Amino acid sequence: MRMRRKRNLEPRMQACGDLLLVRGRPCLNLKEAAENYRALLDLSAVFGEGKPVKLEVGCGNGGFLLELAAREPEVGFLAVEVCTNVILTAMERMRAKGLPNVRFLNIPAETLPCYIPSGSISEIYLNFSTPLPEKGCERQRLTSPRFLAIYRDILKENGRIYQKTDSAFFFDYSLEQFAANGFRVIACTRDLHHSAYAEGNIVTEYEANFLSQGKPICMAIAEKNLDFSCGMTVGRCEACKVLEG
Ligand SMILES: C[S@@+](CC[C@H](N)C(=O)[O-])C[C@H]1O[C@@H](n2cnc3c(N)ncnc32)[C@H](O)[C@@H]1O
């Protein structure tokens, strides 16, 4: 079902302009943009010199980062969301809470290499990304090889991906892809809320919904494996360049 455009969308987006670092141009060819277009952000200027920066892909209404950014005021957070209607809600909630350490990118994750410098991110969060089990949709899954190549590129050495999902199918797929695309799974559970990892977990909007249906939540932490060469799938992989001399 198509979501109805929010009332006064444009003026409200403009009112949040100071929180919004990038608004992607829908006319960009995604492959072309990811490979050729560069408007890299100066993250030290955004958050302050030397601050760690963490990024959530598909932030939805922003509930997860609202909580995490309050818990970790010394960290800068980037919230990435392709849907303008949705990111507007997240930005308005952030404004109401007055957190200074979150900025937003209204872009498809496919174009992250256009804006995020290589080796600049310490953690990436993938919370309840759409599983897309249908045949022919693999490329769109946010843990498919082309996205993992992008995450490898923007993550620091030993940078980590934190994934949560209710879909056993998507979880199995992701674990396979992490192993095949330069990540080491360092933590993994198929029932987060009855595991040692439950403490400190921030329940996202989608997670609350799945929990109310009694569904177990799968969680994995995958660390960038430096002993891996990716074949330069996004055109610039500093880690691989170093390994390949
Ligand atoms: C199922 S929702 C989960 C929202 C939130 N993370 C949560 O756990 O409550 C997935 C979100 O990812 C966004 N999304 C899907 N594909 C994306 C992409 N390629 N780039 C950026 N955002 C994307 C969708 O618009 C949607 O808001």
The ligand as a MOL file (V3000), in Angstrom:
LIG
                    3D

  0  0  0     0  0            999 V3000
M  V30 BEGIN CTAB
M  V30 COUNTS 27 29 0 0 0
M  V30 BEGIN ATOM
M  V30 1 C 10.7970 -2.4450 8.2710 0
M  V30 2 S 11.2810 -0.7740 8.4860 0 CHG=1
M  V30 3 C 12.1790 -0.8100 10.0350 0
M  V30 4 C 12.2190 0.5360 10.7100 0
M  V30 5 C 13.0390 0.6090 12.0170 0
M  V30 6 N 14.4380 0.3020 11.7730 0
M  V30 7 C 12.4840 -0.2730 13.0990 0
M  V30 8 O 13.1280 -1.2790 13.4400 0
M  V30 9 O 11.4200 0.0470 13.6480 0 CHG=-1
M  V30 10 C 12.5900 -0.6340 7.2850 0
M  V30 11 C 12.9440 0.8030 6.9220 0
M  V30 12 O 14.0640 0.7690 6.0520 0
M  V30 13 C 13.8710 1.7280 5.0160 0
M  V30 14 N 14.6620 1.2750 3.8580 0
M  V30 15 C 14.4290 0.1740 3.0970 0
M  V30 16 N 15.3480 0.0850 2.1150 0
M  V30 17 C 16.1900 1.1390 2.2650 0
M  V30 18 C 17.3390 1.5960 1.5500 0
M  V30 19 N 17.8000 0.9290 0.4820 0
M  V30 20 N 17.9620 2.7100 1.9690 0
M  V30 21 C 17.4980 3.3940 3.0600 0
M  V30 22 N 16.4070 3.0300 3.7660 0
M  V30 23 C 15.7610 1.9060 3.3860 0
M  V30 24 C 12.3740 1.7180 4.7760 0
M  V30 25 O 11.9110 2.9040 4.1440 0
M  V30 26 C 11.8310 1.5310 6.1790 0
M  V30 27 O 11.5780 2.7780 6.8320 0
M  V30 END ATOM
M  V30 BEGIN BOND
M  V30 1 1 1 2
M  V30 2 1 2 3
M  V30 3 1 2 10
M  V30 4 1 3 4
M  V30 5 1 4 5
M  V30 6 1 5 6
M  V30 7 1 5 7
M  V30 8 2 7 8
M  V30 9 1 7 9
M  V30 10 1 10 11
M  V30 11 1 11 12
M  V30 12 1 11 26
M  V30 13 1 12 13
M  V30 14 1 13 14
M  V30 15 1 13 24
M  V30 16 1 14 15
M  V30 17 1 14 23
M  V30 18 2 15 16
M  V30 19 1 16 17
M  V30 20 1 17 18
M  V30 21 2 17 23
M  V30 22 1 18 19
M  V30 23 2 18 20
M  V30 24 1 20 21
M  V30 25 2 21 22
M  V30 26 1 22 23
M  V30 27 1 24 25
M  V30 28 1 24 26
M  V30 29 1 26 27
M  V30 END BOND
M  V30 END CTAB
M  END
